[in-house]
Amino acid sequence: MTDTWLIVGLGNPGSEYAHNRHNVGQMVLDEMAARIGGGFKSHKARAQVLEGRLGIGGPRVVLAKPVSYMNVSGGPVSALAKFYDIDPARVIAVHDEIDIPFMSIKLKIGGGEGGHNGLRDISKALATKDYLRVRVGVGRPPGRMDTADFVLRDFATAEKKELPFLIDTAADAVEALVRDGLQSAQQKFHPAKAP
């Protein structure tokens, strides 16, 4: 197995979905690509891919945005992991999370998918839940709004002002995860619990 990391931004393809809450994972990867200074290229694994390093001489990463729909993200992720010979423990899924507040980020490995169909499909395709997740908080649907309707909408006007900060922080969290490991990154990005 290589020492490369596979970082996957989850979302749906097409311009009509590009700014939806559900696509925040892909927005984070666009920020990471800008930092690396490269462009995505089509890969036979049904994904847009950028290979690079986090900083000069830094860890080698493959940034990937599946061009399949969210609920069938597993095929591209599994194919890329095989192509680049990357162990599931070095796969990071960056995704929207309704169970944490907007502007919050949580990091974890394994565990349940919380009803997230993209994660469910990745777990099935990798035959394990033991991959890393960067959960980007998009908040809960208001009132009785259906969850699917909520995540397939663009961020609200007030949220759009804050969104660049959220994306920037999420990209920082991914980099910390790769460079420093899960525990150190959690200590840095999880809010301190009140005593």
Stockholm file with secondary structure:
# STOCKHOLM 1.0

chainA/1-195         MTDTWLIVGLGNPGSEYAHNRHNVGQMVLDEMAARIGGGFKSHKARAQVLEGRLGIGGPRVVLAKPVSYMNVSGGPVSALAKFYDIDPARVIAVHDEIDIPFMSIKLKIGGGEGGHNGLRDISKALATKDYLRVRVGVGRPPGRMDTADFVLRDFATAEKKELPFLIDTAADAVEALVRDGLQSAQQKFHPAKAP
#=GR chainA/1-195 SS CCSCEEEEECCCSSTTTTTBGGGHHHHHHHHHHHHHTCCCEEETTTEEEEEEESSTTCCEEEEEEESSCGGGCHHHHHHHHHHTTCCGGGEEEEEEETTSCTTCEEEEESSCCTTCHHHHHHHHHHTCSCSEEEEEECCCCSTTCCHHHHHTSBCCHHHHHHHHHHHHHHHHHHHHHHHHCHHHHHHHHSCCCCC
#=GC SS_cons         CCSCEEEEECCCSSTTTTTBGGGHHHHHHHHHHHHHTCCCEEETTTEEEEEEESSTTCCEEEEEEESSCGGGCHHHHHHHHHHTTCCGGGEEEEEEETTSCTTCEEEEESSCCTTCHHHHHHHHHHTCSCSEEEEEECCCCSTTCCHHHHHTSBCCHHHHHHHHHHHHHHHHHHHHHHHHCHHHHHHHHSCCCCC
//
